[in-house]
Amino acid sequence: MSSQSLKDLLEALYAARSQTHLANDPLSFCHRYQEPADQEIAGFIAASFAYGNVKIILRNLEVIFSKLGPSPRRFVESYEPEQGLTLFAGFKHRFNDARDLCALLLACRTMLEEADSIGDYLLGCYDPTADDITPTLIEFTATILAMDYSPVFGTPEIPADSYFPFFFPSPASGSACKRLCMYLRWMVRPADGIDLGIWKGIPASKLVIPVDAHIQRIGGFLGFTSRRQADWKMAREITQSLRRLDPADPVKYDFSLCHLGISEGCDGKNRVKCLNCTIAGVCAGAQPR
């Protein structure tokens, strides 16, 4: 199949995105707010906890946002870790606990104090000469992990029994950095009813696709990657394949492709699901075996 024919199929899949898909996605929490200042805070929190079962993710995010009030930005501006530890006592999302959440909120407050917004803080780490966001994420995660979290942990160093660093993996270690790439997609890509387009300093062409289990599987079926391990190399390889279809916006189809799994039930095994799938004609997972 030609690149244009493949792109046409992906465009049809993109056009089929729906509010039902959005409601089944952590990004939906950003859409609860009208102000970009609130949306970027909501996205930072929602993306950080976007791992594991989607129903549990949404349930636990509901717990967090129910306590933040009508404006996440105002909550973070006046946030005090001591009060946060009481407010979120008992919170747990898999292996991240209330301390990790409170440290995350402290990181948000610190970025606002130093740069007035998360977007401007991250822009201070951005390398416009690089091919993509690799060096940006390396510096961004390093600066966040180097912040003083003693108001939460009682010591400037993050204790060994905390999973807070799990929020901020780095391409330098080979991680796919799925949640950080997803957050950047939400903030950077042009507003299209799903993504928000509120950060203007980084072009969408520099983004790298967030590789979760669905993108790993479907990306392989579509021939976008030959790698087996969901790491930074795979993320860049899939992105490079998509860049050939749309150089200006290579991660445009991420939401549509991953929701084939999240919302439409594609698992690479249930062939019945393939019958009505837009990309069945080009997907190796849908072909006779």
C-alpha positions in Angstrom: 0.0 0.0 0.0 1.3 3.5 -0.9 2.0 6.0 1.8 -0.9 8.2 0.6 -3.3 5.3 0.9 -2.1 4.5 4.4 -2.4 8.1 5.3 -6.0 8.2 3.9 -6.9 5.3 6.2 -5.3 7.0 9.2 -7.1 10.2 8.4 -10.4 8.3 8.4 -9.5 6.8 11.8 -8.6 10.3 13.0 -12.0 11.6 11.8 -13.7 8.9 13.8 -12.5 10.1 17.2 -15.4 10.8 19.5 -16.3 12.3 22.9 -16.8 8.7 24.0 -13.2 8.0 23.4 -12.2 11.2 25.2 -14.4 10.3 28.3 -12.3 7.1 28.5 -9.0 9.0 28.5 -7.1 10.8 31.3 -7.0 13.8 29.0 -10.7 14.3 29.8 -9.8 15.9 33.1 -8.1 18.8 31.2 -11.3 19.5 29.3 -13.1 20.2 32.6 -11.4 23.5 32.7 -11.6 26.5 30.3 -8.4 28.3 31.4 -5.1 27.1 29.9 -3.5 27.8 33.2 -5.8 25.2 34.8 -5.5 22.8 31.9 -1.7 22.5 32.0 -1.8 21.7 35.7 -4.6 19.2 35.3 -2.7 17.6 32.4 0.5 17.3 34.4 -1.3 15.5 37.2 -3.5 13.3 34.9 -0.6 12.2 32.7 1.6 11.4 35.7 -0.9 8.8 37.0 -1.9 7.5 33.5 -0.5 4.0 34.0 -2.3 0.7 34.7 -5.9 -0.1 34.2 -7.8 2.8 32.6 -10.8 2.4 35.0 -8.6 2.6 38.0 -6.7 5.5 36.5 -9.9 7.5 36.0 -11.2 6.6 39.5 -8.1 7.7 41.3 -7.8 10.9 39.2 -11.4 11.6 40.3 -10.3 11.4 43.9 -7.4 13.8 43.3 -9.4 16.4 41.3 -12.3 16.3 43.7 -9.9 17.9 46.2 -8.3 20.5 44.0 -11.4 22.7 43.8 -12.6 24.7 40.7 -9.1 25.8 39.8 -6.1 23.5 39.9 -3.8 26.5 39.2 -5.1 28.4 42.2 -4.8 25.2 44.3 -1.1 24.8 43.4 -0.3 28.5 43.8 -1.3 28.3 47.5 -0.3 24.7 48.1 1.5 23.7 51.3 2.9 20.2 51.4 2.0 19.8 55.1 -1.6 20.4 54.4 -1.4 18.2 51.3 -0.2 15.3 53.3 -3.3 15.5 55.4 -5.7 16.2 52.6 -4.5 13.2 50.5 -3.7 10.9 53.4 -4.3 7.3 52.4 -4.2 8.0 48.6 -2.7 5.2 46.6 -2.4 4.5 42.9 -0.6 1.2 42.4 2.9 1.9 43.9 2.6 5.8 44.1 1.2 7.0 47.4 0.2 10.3 49.0 3.8 11.4 49.5 4.5 11.0 45.8 1.4 13.0 44.9 2.3 15.8 47.3 5.8 15.9 45.9 4.3 16.2 42.4 2.2 19.1 43.5 5.3 20.7 45.1 7.1 20.3 41.7 4.2 22.1 40.1 4.3 24.9 42.6 8.1 25.3 42.1 7.8 25.5 38.3 5.1 28.2 38.7 7.3 30.1 41.1 10.3 29.9 38.8 8.7 30.4 35.4 5.0 31.3 35.9 3.8 28.2 34.0 4.8 24.6 33.4 5.0 25.4 29.7 7.5 28.2 30.2 9.5 26.1 32.6 9.7 23.3 30.1 10.5 25.8 27.3 13.6 26.7 29.3 14.8 23.1 28.8 13.9 23.1 25.1 16.6 22.6 22.5 15.3 24.0 19.1 18.3 22.6 17.2 17.6 19.0 18.1 15.7 16.6 15.8 13.0 16.0 18.5 12.3 16.4 22.2 15.0 13.9 23.4 17.3 16.5 25.0 14.4 18.5 26.2 13.0 15.6 28.2 16.4 14.7 29.5 17.0 18.1 31.0 13.3 18.6 32.1 13.3 15.4 34.1 16.7 16.0 35.6 15.8 19.5 36.9 12.5 18.2 38.4 14.3 15.3 40.2 16.9 17.8 41.5 14.3 20.0 43.3 14.2 20.2 47.1 11.4 17.9 48.3 12.2 18.2 52.0 8.8 19.7 52.9 7.3 16.4 51.8 10.0 13.8 52.5 11.8 15.5 55.4 15.1 15.4 53.5 16.2 17.2 50.3 16.9 13.8 48.7 14.1 11.7 47.5 14.1 8.6 49.8 14.8 5.2 48.4 11.3 3.9 49.4 9.5 6.6 47.3 8.3 5.9 43.8 8.2 9.6 43.0 11.0 9.3 40.4 8.7 6.9 38.4 6.8 10.0 37.3 9.9 11.3 35.5 11.8 8.7 33.5 14.3 9.9 31.0 15.2 9.1 27.5 18.8 8.9 28.7 17.9 5.7 30.5 16.2 4.3 27.5 12.6 4.7 28.8 9.8 5.3 26.3 8.7 8.1 28.6 5.1 7.4 27.6 3.3 9.6 30.1 5.6 12.6 29.5 5.3 12.3 25.7 1.5 12.0 26.1 1.5 15.2 28.2 3.4 17.1 25.6 1.1 15.9 22.9 -1.9 17.2 24.9 -0.3 20.6 25.4 1.5 21.1 22.1 -0.5 19.6 19.3 -3.0 22.0 17.6 -6.4 22.2 19.3 -8.6 19.8 17.6 -11.3 19.0 20.1 -9.0 16.4 21.8 -5.6 17.9 22.1 -5.4 21.4 23.5 -2.6 23.3 21.7 -2.0 25.7 24.6 1.9 25.6 24.4 3.2 27.5 21.4 7.0 27.4 21.9 7.5 23.8 20.8 6.5 22.7 17.3 4.4 19.6 16.9 7.0 18.3 14.5 9.4 17.7 17.4 7.0 15.5 19.4 7.6 11.8 20.0 4.7 9.3 20.1 3.7 8.0 23.6 4.3 4.3 23.4 1.9 2.2 25.5 1.0 -1.4 25.0 -1.5 -0.5 22.3 0.8 1.7 20.2 3.5 -0.9 20.6 1.3 -3.7 19.3 -0.5 -1.7 16.5 2.6 0.1 15.5 4.2 -3.3 14.9 1.2 -4.5 13.0 1.3 -1.5 10.7 5.1 -1.9 10.1 6.0 1.3 11.9 8.6 -0.5 14.0 10.5 -3.8 14.0 11.6 -3.5 17.6 10.2 -5.7 20.3 11.0 -3.6 23.4 8.8 -0.6 24.2 11.7 1.8 24.8 12.8 5.2 23.6 14.3 3.7 20.4 10.9 2.2 19.5 9.1 5.5 20.3 11.5 7.4 17.9 11.2 4.7 15.2 7.4 4.7 15.2 7.5 8.5 15.2 9.9 8.5 12.2 7.5 6.2 10.3 4.6 8.6 11.1 6.8 11.6 10.2 6.9 10.3 6.6 3.1 10.6 6.5 2.9 14.0 8.2 6.2 15.8 8.8 4.6 18.7 10.6 2.5 16.6 13.0 3.8 13.1 13.3 1.9 12.1 16.5 -1.5 13.3 15.1 -2.8 9.7 14.9 -1.7 8.6 18.4 -5.1 9.2 20.1 -6.9 7.4 17.4 -4.6 4.4 17.3 -4.3 3.9 21.0 -8.1 4.0 21.4 -8.5 1.1 19.0 -7.2 -0.7 22.1 -8.5 1.4 25.0 -12.0 2.0 23.8 -12.6 -0.4 20.9 -11.1 -3.5 22.4 -8.4 -4.4 20.0 -6.0 -6.8 21.7 -4.4 -8.4 18.6 -6.2 -11.7 19.3 -10.0 -11.1 19.0 -10.4 -11.2 15.2 -14.1 -10.3 15.4 -13.0 -6.8 16.5 -11.1 -6.5 13.2 -14.2 -6.9 11.0 -15.3 -3.2 11.4 -11.9 -1.7 12.0 -10.9 1.2 9.7 -7.3 0.0 9.3 -8.0 -3.8 9.0 -6.9 -3.8 5.4 -3.4 -2.8 6.3 -3.0 -4.2 9.8 -1.0 -7.4 10.0 -3.0 -8.3 13.1 -6.2 -8.5 11.1 -4.8 -10.7 8.3 -5.5 -14.5 8.0 -3.1 -16.6 10.0 
